[in-house]
Each structure stands twice: as C-alpha cells, then as structure tokens.
Amino acid sequence: QVQLVESGGGLVQPGGYLRLSCAASGFTFSRTSMMWYRQAPGKEREWVATISSDGGRKNYADSVQGRFTISRDNGKNTMYLQMNSLKPEDTAVYYCKALTFPSWGQGTQVSVSS
C-alpha cells in the first residue's frame, strides 16, 4: 500500500532554514506528481507546493513563493522541501501527498520561533 514518511522538521529561529524529506513507497513514484501541504494549529490544511512527476514543473502557494523550493529524486523515491527565510507563520505540521492517492503520511512538525 501507499506509504509516505515525512522527516526533517524541527524548531528554528525566524530567518532560518530547514529541509524536509518525504520517502514514498507502494506506488510508481517516478510517474506521480507530488505535493506538500501544511496545517497550522486551529487552521485547515493548506496546499504549499506541487512538483510534476519528472520534476520539470513546480508550483507554489503565494505565501511561500521565493522562499521554499520543492524537488525530488526519482532514483530514491524521495521528495524534498527546502524552506528558507522561515517565518513564525510557517509553523505547522507539514505533510506530503501523492496526487493520485488519498493517503497521507504522519507529518513532520516545523516550529519557527525565537
């Protein structure tokens, strides 16, 4: 079955950076577009970024455009989210998702605070 395992979260100061990873299994990763979402306390889950199956097309939410970079390594069945210039409002649990499957991983907590 589809499995998604996020990692790389943590506590960072404003202006800092983190790199999240999403290890995928149970489907043909190299043929599937992938997405990052996040859910802040008390808020609905929101879309962050999408990457096409070959990595050639990337789209970002306005709130992270220019600060976050989505990427993937199809040889490792892994997707990444490089997060720079982090802000307190980026604090959330970050999840990855395959476009064509309903499964979610357990998420990884990102906290931005001084």
Secondary structure, DSSP 4 states (H G I P E B T S, - for coil): --EEEEE--EEE-TT--EEEEEEEESS-GGGS-EEEEEE-TTS--EEEEEE-TTS--EEE-TTTTTTEEEEEETTTTEEEEEE-S--GGG-EEEEEEETT-------EEEEE--
